[in-house]
């Protein structure tokens, strides 16, 4: 089984980024991906992970979610998906407990619906 450890890595910031575009109800996958990668770093079960040929040694794990909506959020709790918010909370706790800084970035694309 192969685990995609992330989407982007910035070695200058020691930041591993996981990117997903969609509605909050469909964004749980990116949190699961990040948690699986976190487990790899915690257990050390593989050799030093690489992404695009660069050795990955993150201090920060970043979720970069791109939401399809017509209005921007003032606060993350405005997302109307309890499951997503619960997963996000679990992710932040897991990052902190493993010694990583958690970063959340939110961008938007126009929702044409």
Legacy VTK file of the C-alpha trace (Angstrom):
# vtk DataFile Version 3.0
C-alpha trace
ASCII
DATASET POLYDATA
POINTS 113 float
0.000 0.000 0.000
1.311 3.429 -0.954
0.410 6.525 1.021
0.584 9.879 -0.696
2.372 11.832 2.020
1.246 15.264 0.849
0.666 17.562 -2.079
3.295 20.273 -1.568
6.367 20.680 0.601
8.113 23.958 1.387
11.543 23.094 2.813
12.206 26.759 3.687
9.235 26.698 6.091
9.439 22.966 6.908
5.768 22.860 5.939
3.991 19.881 4.396
0.780 20.951 2.649
-2.349 18.929 1.886
-4.656 20.569 -0.675
-8.292 19.762 -1.435
-10.967 21.600 -3.415
-14.669 21.104 -2.745
-17.505 21.490 -0.319
-16.926 20.885 3.403
-18.868 17.626 3.168
-16.276 16.313 0.687
-13.138 17.637 2.401
-12.776 14.937 5.049
-10.420 13.035 2.738
-7.676 15.658 3.060
-7.834 15.407 6.850
-7.612 11.601 6.655
-4.628 11.886 4.306
-2.860 14.230 6.704
-3.581 11.983 9.707
-2.196 8.952 7.825
0.966 10.890 7.017
1.220 11.991 10.638
1.162 8.323 11.681
4.011 7.581 9.262
6.150 10.272 10.884
5.205 9.126 14.398
5.948 5.447 13.855
8.942 5.840 11.568
7.815 2.707 9.725
9.269 3.854 6.406
12.544 5.380 5.325
12.638 9.180 5.278
9.650 10.197 3.116
10.232 12.261 -0.007
7.940 14.368 -2.152
9.019 15.178 -5.705
12.532 14.036 -4.825
12.847 16.312 -1.773
13.346 14.773 1.665
10.371 15.764 3.817
11.149 16.852 7.388
8.146 18.953 8.373
7.617 20.933 11.529
4.267 22.189 10.243
1.354 20.315 8.694
-0.937 22.521 6.644
-4.441 21.855 5.374
-5.177 24.129 2.447
-8.838 23.841 1.652
-10.417 25.543 -1.310
-14.130 25.940 -0.704
-16.814 26.191 -3.334
-19.096 28.851 -1.879
-20.452 32.280 -2.654
-19.505 33.953 0.666
-16.205 33.948 2.529
-16.021 32.703 6.108
-15.466 35.004 9.056
-14.633 32.010 11.242
-14.207 28.313 10.544
-17.177 27.415 12.742
-19.442 28.906 10.045
-18.905 25.736 8.005
-22.150 23.807 8.197
-20.663 20.328 8.474
-20.381 18.921 11.969
-18.396 15.903 10.758
-15.850 18.136 9.001
-15.470 20.364 12.070
-15.038 17.329 14.339
-12.394 15.859 12.012
-10.631 19.217 11.871
-10.559 19.355 15.671
-9.163 15.805 15.830
-6.494 16.755 13.266
-5.392 19.816 15.247
-5.129 17.791 18.464
-3.212 15.009 16.716
-0.749 17.500 15.222
-0.182 19.167 18.579
0.232 15.835 20.402
2.791 14.700 17.815
4.789 17.929 18.102
3.754 19.480 14.789
2.342 22.946 14.268
-1.043 22.819 12.528
-1.817 25.412 9.867
-5.187 25.893 8.173
-5.460 27.912 4.970
-8.799 28.613 3.329
-9.261 29.836 -0.235
-12.397 30.148 -2.312
-13.686 29.528 -5.789
-16.968 30.995 -6.920
-19.911 28.671 -6.400
-22.045 28.895 -9.530
-24.982 27.072 -7.962
LINES 1 114
113 0 1 2 3 4 5 6 7 8 9 10 11 12 13 14 15 16 17 18 19 20 21 22 23 24 25 26 27 28 29 30 31 32 33 34 35 36 37 38 39 40 41 42 43 44 45 46 47 48 49 50 51 52 53 54 55 56 57 58 59 60 61 62 63 64 65 66 67 68 69 70 71 72 73 74 75 76 77 78 79 80 81 82 83 84 85 86 87 88 89 90 91 92 93 94 95 96 97 98 99 100 101 102 103 104 105 106 107 108 109 110 111 112
